[in-house]
């Protein structure tokens, strides 16, 4: 039976923005838009934002973590990860 270990990472909007070389033009949507009900969107996000998020996800993936779920909040992204425990049968 496989055994897994789990971890949770959080990534703030500022962290995502810091990975972007150039700032978006004025008037473009932010990487995350969350309405008053807590529903978040990536609609029309510029490519640099998506590339920044992909970089964050790939960093964990390179360590063997598998993304289980992502929760988007107004100012951050929470990622739930799992990976098989080494030596577990």
NUDREN-509298 format. One record per residue (C-alpha): x, y, z; residue number from 1; residue in one letter. Coordinates in Angstrom, 2 decimals. Each point is the difference from the previous one (the first is absolute). Layout:
<nodes>
      east     north        up   pos   code
         X         Y         Z   NUM      A
...
</nodes>
This chain:
<nodes>
      east     north        up   pos   code
      0.00      0.00      0.00     1      X
      1.39      3.39     -0.99     2      X
      0.57      2.56      2.72     3      X
      0.04      3.71     -0.63     4      X
      1.26      3.09      1.73     5      X
     -1.71      3.35     -0.41     6      X
      0.96      3.65      0.12     7      X
     -1.72      3.33     -0.49     8      X
      1.61      3.06     -1.56     9      X
     -1.29      3.55     -0.17    10      X
      0.99      2.54     -2.61    11      X
     -0.98      3.64      0.36    12      X
     -0.96      2.25     -2.86    13      X
      3.18      1.98      0.76    14      X
      2.10     -3.16     -0.40    15      X
     -1.61     -0.70     -3.36    16      X
      0.53      3.61     -1.11    17      X
      3.65     -0.09      1.11    18      X
      0.68     -2.81     -2.50    19      X
     -1.14      2.18     -2.87    20      X
      2.73      1.93     -1.82    21      X
     -2.26      2.77     -1.31    22      X
     -3.11      1.47      1.53    23      X
     -3.27     -0.24     -1.95    24      X
     -1.24      3.04     -1.84    25      X
     -2.34      2.19      1.99    26      X
     -3.60     -1.15     -0.20    27      X
      0.77     -3.72     -0.40    28      X
     -1.58     -2.44      2.43    29      X
      2.05     -1.23      2.97    30      X
      1.15     -3.62      0.09    31      X
     -2.92     -0.84      2.27    32      X
     -3.31      1.75      0.15    33      X
     -2.28     -1.00      2.86    34      X
     -3.48      1.38      0.41    35      X
     -1.75      0.78      3.30    36      X
     -1.41     -3.55      0.15    37      X
      3.51     -1.51     -0.12    38      X
     -0.19     -1.28     -3.58    39      X
      3.39      0.43     -1.67    40      X
      0.82      0.26     -3.70    41      X
      3.01     -0.14     -2.30    42      X
     -2.03      1.48     -2.85    43      X
      2.11      1.94     -2.50    44      X
      3.12     -0.28      2.17    45      X
      3.10      1.11     -1.89    46      X
      2.43     -2.81     -0.87    47      X
      2.76      1.12      2.40    48      X
     -2.34     -0.68      2.93    49      X
     -0.78     -3.50     -1.21    50      X
      3.68     -0.70     -0.63    51      X
      0.79      1.14      3.55    52      X
     -2.59     -2.34      1.48    53      X
      1.23     -2.87     -2.18    54      X
      3.54      0.65      1.29    55      X
     -1.24     -0.23      3.60    56      X
     -1.84     -3.26     -0.71    57      X
      2.92     -1.52     -1.93    58      X
      2.38      0.72      2.87    59      X
     -2.00     -2.28      2.30    60      X
     -0.51     -2.54     -2.79    61      X
      3.77     -0.29     -0.47    62      X
      0.19     -1.17      3.61    63      X
     -2.44     -2.82     -0.71    64      X
     -3.13      1.70      1.34    65      X
     -3.29     -0.54     -1.84    66      X
     -2.52      2.85      0.11    67      X
     -3.23     -1.18      1.60    68      X
     -1.93      3.25      0.16    69      X
      0.43      3.75     -0.29    70      X
     -2.11      2.53      1.86    71      X
      0.03      3.58     -1.24    72      X
     -0.73      2.77      2.44    73      X
      0.00      3.76     -0.46    74      X
      3.71      0.48      0.68    75      X
      1.49     -3.48     -0.08    76      X
      0.02     -3.50     -1.41    77      X
      0.03     -3.07      2.24    78      X
      1.28     -3.27     -1.47    79      X
     -0.53     -3.47      1.45    80      X
      2.62     -2.58     -1.02    81      X
      0.76     -3.66      0.51    82      X
      2.79     -2.38     -0.91    83      X
      0.67     -3.64      0.60    84      X
      2.15     -0.65      3.05    85      X
      3.40     -1.36     -0.87    86      X
      0.47     -3.61      1.03    87      X
     -3.75     -0.48      0.64    88      X
     -1.36     -3.23     -1.40    89      X
</nodes>
